Amino acid sequence: MNKEGILDTMAVNYLGTYVFTQSLPLLEKTAEGGADVRLINLGSKAHEEVSFLDYSSIEAWNHQFRWSLLPTLARYKYSKLAVHLWTNSLARQLKEKNSKVLVLVVHPGAVLSDGALTNLRSLPFPGLWVRLLSTMMCPQEMGAYSTAFAACAVRADDVCFKPSPHITHGAYIVPPNVKVDQSAAAMDTERQNVLEACTRGLLQKIGLEVAQV
């Protein structure tokens, strides 16, 4: 838990992403000059597996998921749904103001990351799980493929080069670099607004100025 009283998983995966978007005025100014400006958030297919959907308070953000088989994984999934909620909210708000900034969210695939290894080693017979899943999950380097595609592939609205139909505003990109639908929970505008209201309240409380999109 950090000094603001927020579990590290939410602070790193979601709150840091939100704070970064305070650079949007600069990004929008750059886009107005004709540059291809994209904001790409790292989501996860795991956002589809969240059953605890309360984002209205810091107490909810710090939900421990003690009854889950893997509480750390459950907290990870919860934080990734927050990323999807915020990304969709941001995409909607920018579209309403006719911004030229392109917003996307990506799923890197099943990556054998340090976090995944930590979860596996908390299970009974950890060596067995690590050996088994290492044959099914991709190495960390491959986890960047979908993000690189989202950043570099030609936009669907490009008129100079062959466009990719997958690179559209608000798209969710998953391996093998295709656009797919997100969960209904991630598209819930009321839940998006609840999350943002709680986030803004927290940042104002700790003295961090929050720009209006």
C-alpha positions in Angstrom: 0.0 0.0 0.0 1.4 3.4 -0.9 1.5 6.5 1.3 -1.9 7.7 0.0 -3.4 4.5 1.3 -4.0 2.8 -2.0 -3.0 -0.8 -2.8 0.0 -0.9 -5.1 -1.9 -2.8 -7.8 -4.5 0.0 -8.3 -1.9 2.7 -7.8 0.5 1.4 -10.5 -1.9 -0.1 -13.0 -4.7 2.4 -12.9 -3.9 5.6 -11.0 -0.6 6.2 -12.6 -2.2 5.8 -16.0 -4.9 8.3 -15.1 -2.3 10.9 -13.8 -0.3 10.5 -17.0 -3.3 11.7 -19.0 -2.9 15.1 -17.4 -0.4 15.7 -20.3 -3.4 15.6 -22.7 -3.4 19.4 -23.4 0.1 19.0 -24.9 -0.8 15.9 -26.8 -3.9 17.6 -28.2 -1.9 20.6 -29.3 0.6 18.3 -31.0 -2.3 16.5 -32.8 -3.7 19.8 -34.1 -0.6 20.3 -36.1 -1.3 17.1 -38.1 0.9 14.7 -36.1 -0.4 11.2 -35.4 -0.9 11.2 -31.7 -2.0 8.1 -29.9 -2.5 7.3 -26.2 -2.3 3.5 -25.6 -3.2 2.0 -22.3 -2.2 -1.5 -21.2 -5.4 -3.4 -20.4 -6.0 -7.1 -20.1 -8.4 -9.8 -21.1 -8.6 -10.5 -17.4 -10.9 -7.4 -17.1 -13.7 -9.7 -18.3 -13.4 -11.9 -15.1 -14.1 -9.3 -12.4 -17.2 -9.8 -10.3 -16.6 -7.1 -7.7 -17.5 -4.0 -9.6 -17.5 -1.2 -6.9 -15.2 1.7 -7.8 -17.0 4.3 -5.7 -14.5 4.7 -2.8 -10.9 4.1 -1.8 -12.2 1.3 0.5 -13.5 -0.4 -2.6 -10.3 0.1 -4.5 -8.5 -1.6 -1.6 -10.8 -4.7 -1.6 -8.6 -7.6 -0.6 -10.4 -10.5 -2.4 -9.4 -12.7 0.5 -11.8 -15.5 -0.6 -10.2 -15.8 -4.0 -7.9 -18.7 -4.8 -5.3 -16.1 -5.9 -6.1 -12.7 -4.2 -3.2 -11.0 -6.0 -4.5 -12.1 -9.4 -8.0 -11.0 -8.4 -6.7 -7.5 -7.5 -4.8 -7.4 -10.7 -8.0 -8.1 -12.7 -9.9 -5.5 -10.8 -7.2 -2.9 -11.5 -7.2 -3.8 -15.2 -11.0 -3.3 -15.4 -10.4 0.2 -14.0 -7.9 0.8 -16.9 -10.5 -0.3 -19.4 -13.2 1.9 -17.8 -11.0 4.9 -17.8 -9.8 4.4 -21.4 -13.3 4.1 -22.6 -14.4 7.2 -20.7 -11.4 9.1 -22.1 -12.1 8.0 -25.7 -15.8 9.0 -25.3 -14.9 12.4 -23.9 -12.3 13.2 -26.6 -14.7 12.1 -29.3 -17.3 14.5 -28.0 -14.9 17.4 -28.3 -13.6 16.3 -31.7 -10.1 15.7 -30.5 -7.6 14.3 -33.0 -5.9 12.2 -30.3 -6.4 8.5 -30.9 -7.1 6.4 -27.7 -6.6 2.6 -27.7 -6.3 -0.1 -25.1 -4.4 -3.4 -25.6 -4.2 -6.9 -24.2 -0.6 -8.2 -24.4 -1.6 -11.8 -24.3 -0.8 -14.4 -21.6 2.7 -13.3 -20.6 4.9 -15.1 -18.2 5.7 -11.9 -16.4 7.3 -11.5 -12.9 3.7 -10.9 -11.6 2.5 -14.2 -13.1 5.4 -16.1 -11.7 4.7 -14.6 -8.2 1.1 -15.9 -8.4 2.2 -19.3 -9.6 4.8 -19.6 -6.8 2.0 -19.0 -4.2 0.2 -22.2 -5.3 0.8 -25.7 -4.0 3.5 -27.4 -6.1 4.8 -24.1 -7.5 7.5 -25.7 -9.6 5.0 -27.9 -11.4 2.8 -24.8 -12.2 5.7 -22.8 -13.5 6.9 -25.5 -15.8 3.5 -26.3 -17.1 2.4 -22.7 -17.8 5.8 -21.7 -19.2 4.8 -24.0 -22.2 1.5 -22.1 -22.7 2.4 -18.5 -21.9 4.5 -16.2 -24.1 7.9 -14.7 -23.0 7.9 -11.1 -21.8 9.4 -9.7 -25.0 6.3 -10.9 -27.0 4.1 -9.0 -24.5 5.0 -5.8 -26.4 3.7 -6.9 -29.8 0.1 -5.7 -29.5 1.2 -2.4 -28.0 3.7 -1.9 -30.8 1.0 -2.7 -33.4 -1.4 -0.2 -31.8 1.3 2.4 -31.8 2.7 1.9 -35.3 0.0 0.4 -37.6 -1.7 2.7 -40.0 -4.9 4.3 -38.8 -8.2 3.2 -40.3 -8.9 6.7 -41.4 -5.5 7.2 -43.2 -5.8 8.3 -46.8 -2.1 8.1 -47.8 -1.2 4.6 -46.8 -3.0 1.2 -46.7 -5.1 1.6 -43.5 -5.6 -1.1 -40.8 -9.3 -1.5 -40.0 -8.3 -2.4 -36.4 -6.7 1.0 -35.5 -9.8 3.1 -34.7 -10.5 5.5 -31.8 -11.4 3.5 -28.6 -10.4 0.2 -30.1 -9.4 -2.8 -27.9 -6.5 -4.7 -29.6 -5.6 -8.2 -28.7 -3.2 -10.9 -30.1 -2.8 -11.5 -33.0 -3.3 -7.7 -33.5 -7.0 -7.6 -34.0 -9.8 -5.3 -32.7 -12.4 -7.1 -30.5 -15.2 -6.1 -28.2 -14.7 -5.3 -24.5 -16.8 -6.6 -21.7 -20.2 -5.0 -20.9 -18.8 -3.9 -17.5 -16.0 -2.0 -19.2 -18.4 -0.2 -21.5 -20.7 0.9 -18.6 -20.7 4.7 -18.7 -22.2 5.0 -15.2 -19.4 2.9 -13.7 -16.9 4.9 -15.7 -18.3 8.1 -14.2 -18.2 6.7 -10.7 -14.6 5.7 -11.1 -13.5 9.1 -12.5 -15.4 11.0 -9.7 -13.6 8.9 -7.0 -10.3 9.4 -8.8 -10.7 13.1 -9.1 -11.7 13.4 -5.4 -8.6 11.5 -4.3 -6.2 13.5 -6.4 -7.7 16.8 -5.2 -7.5 15.6 -1.6 -3.7 14.9 -2.0 -3.2 18.3 -3.7 -2.7 17.1 -7.3 -4.3 19.5 -9.8 -6.6 17.6 -12.2 -7.2 19.0 -15.7 -10.6 18.7 -17.3 -10.6 16.6 -20.5 
